[in-house]
Amino acid sequence: MKIGTSLAATILLAASAGATAGEASKTSFGQTPDGKEVILVTLTNGHGMTAKILSLGAALYALDVPDRNGKPGDIVLGYPDLKGTFAKPQYFGDTVGRYANRIAKGKFTLDGKAYTVPVNDGPNSLHGGKTGFDKVVWTVDKVVSGARPSVTLTYVSPDGDQGYPGKLTATATYALDDKNELTIEYTATTDAPTIVNITNHTYWNLAGEGSGSVMDQRLTIAGDAYLPTDATAIPTGEIRSVAGTDFDFRKAKPIGRDIRDAKEQQLVFGRGYDHNWVISRKEATQPREVARVSDPKSGRVLSLWSAQPGLQFYSGNFLDGTTSGKSGGIYRQGDAFALEPQLFPDTPNQPSFGSARLAPGQTYRNLMVYKFSVAR
């Protein structure tokens, strides 16, 4: 099943002819509690888009995108400074790993050997454990200006880090082109067999950060099935058709249309949507459109392309009114959504889902392309 890509009333934001040179710069954003400097890298493309990336968590800190009137606005949630990040980590824009999403009971077996990783989400391990990739300062290796400004960050996770085997060398590259496309590419190599699943955890609100609910924004997901979970958000192993369910986003519908359906036990478990859609049973050879979101207020349209087999859709269920964001407003339930291309959750414990194994000599790769346009 493929999302239709033609929108009669949609025009590309970057319709102007000819490439405009982009710029990349970096500055200090402060220090961590243990004294490590955090760098902020700013990428601009000359067509109204600006991306800001933090070395803490290799995170997308801000993304200014023009609306239908050409007015740029930040569409990414986040804290105004580092203080909030450490006081209440919420994965705002973060790179998450070594294993994104959940591992049941913090345990898995690889090549016949049992491993234990930190439990930090009820009985399960979430996003790599208590000190995952989101909580470490990455090295800013390369900042490039030009037609496609970019930044490449690196983090070396030592053997045994959070219980995972093998020394893992991970890179995160953010690039912004003159077609108003933001690309995030993750790679990883290891010196011993391990498991890897890295993704980005940006909270999006196409109407603008701090503007309120996203429940009227219209979502399409190119998945015919999803993974039901138990009450702790671990997949049961079933691959369930979305047909006739509240999980059917094959045709665009408002995010909030069915989210309060108490008869759907899965929505009760997750307090909304926090599930993995099956885009394919294995990784594709090339990125394809896996999701599209449009905002009727601003006209902004986000099209997400990925080759990953799974897509986690999260409807901001645990934003509880205790977080003050960059613009000074309070984030409440449903004020953002996340779309996370990845392997299926708990794959190391569920062989029918495939494999998350990475061996020496192999390179893990997760390429995500965020294409922005406007609907008139």
Number of C-alpha atoms within 10 A of each C-alpha: 11 14 18 12 9 7 9 8 8 15 15 14 25 21 12 11 7 8 16 17 16 22 20 22 16 16 11 12 16 15 15 17 10 6 8 12 15 22 21 21 23 22 27 29 27 17 22 18 26 24 24 19 23 25 26 27 27 31 27 27 26 23 24 19 26 24 25 20 10 13 11 17 20 23 23 27 27 29 19 14 12 16 14 15 17 12 8 11 13 18 20 23 24 26 26 26 22 27 27 28 27 24 29 24 20 21 18 20 11 15 8 7 7 9 14 15 22 21 19 17 18 11 14 21 24 27 25 29 29 16 15 21 28 28 20 17 22 24 17 22 13 11 20 16 17 15 17 23 23 27 23 21 22 21 21 17 20 16 16 13 18 17 16 24 19 21 18 26 16 24 21 26 20 26 23 26 24 25 20 24 22 22 18 22 18 22 17 22 23 25 17 15 20 21 22 25 26 28 27 29 25 24 26 26 26 27 24 26 26 23 16 17 18 23 21 15 24 20 22 21 27 23 25 20 20 22 23 23 20 13 13 15 22 20 23 13 17 13 15 15 17 18 12 7 11 16 23 21 22 20 12 17 19 18 21 19 13 18 18 13 14 12 8 15 15 22 20 15 16 19 17 25 23 22 26 27 29 26 27 18 14 16 17 13 9 10 16 19 21 27 26 24 23 25 23 17 14 20 18 26 27 20 21 24 20 25 23 27 22 26 27 24 18 21 27 23 17 16 16 13 12 10 17 17 18 18 15 12 14 17 24 19 18 21 26 30 27 20 23 25 30 25 29 29 28 27 23 22 18 16 11 11 19 16 16 20 16 21 15 13 10 13 13 18 18 22 20 25 22 19 19 25 24 25 20 14
